[in-house]
Amino acid sequence: MTSVALITEPNLDAPDPFYEALIETHRDMDEAQSHALNARLVLLLANHIGRQDVLLAALKAARDSGR
């Protein structure tokens, strides 16, 4: 895999309002519905990004950051 310059430092215009909207989107959902929403969100954002190399780098970074 080619090295990708994945943006990992804060880069959101309005992180707090986005986080609040994300939490609100999950309001009144059970765990299965919440997981399904997260899966749909990931796929929508992956489609928007569209580049396999960037997506693979993001998957690796997300997995590595949880260890």
N, C-alpha and C positions, 0 to 999 in steps of 0.2 A: 504494500500500500504506500502510495506517495504521501509525503508529509504534508499536512494541511494546517494552515494558520487558523485554527479554531479560536474564536473569540471566547475566552473564559473569564475575563475580568468584567465587572459590571458594565452593562451596555444598554440598559433599558431607559427610555425617556422618563418614565414615571413608575419606578418599581413598586412603591407602596400601593398606589391605586390598582396596578395590575394584580398584585398579590391579593388585595381585597376582593377584586372581581373574580379571581380564581377561586377563592374560598367561598364566595357567594354562589358561584356556579355549582358548587358541590352541596350547597345547603339542601337539607331534607332528602338526600339520597342515602340509600343503604350502601354497604361496602361494595357489593357487586356492581351497583349502578355507578358508583364513584370510580371503580377500577375501569369500567367500560368507557366512561367519559374520558378518563386519562388516556386510554388506548386510542380513542378517536382523536383526541387533541394531538397526541404524538404523531399519528398518521397524517393529520391535516398539516401540521407544521413541517413534517418530513416532505410532504408533497410540495409545500411552498419553497423549501430549501432546494430540493430537487437534485442535489449533487451527492452521488453515492459516497465519494471520498469524504465529504464533510459529514455526512450522516454516520459513516463508520467511525470517524474520529470522535464524534459526539457520543456514540454508544460506548466506545472505549473509555472516554473521559468520565462519563457518568458512572460506569461500572467501577473504574479505578478510584473514584472519589468516595465511594461507599465502603472502601476496605480499610 
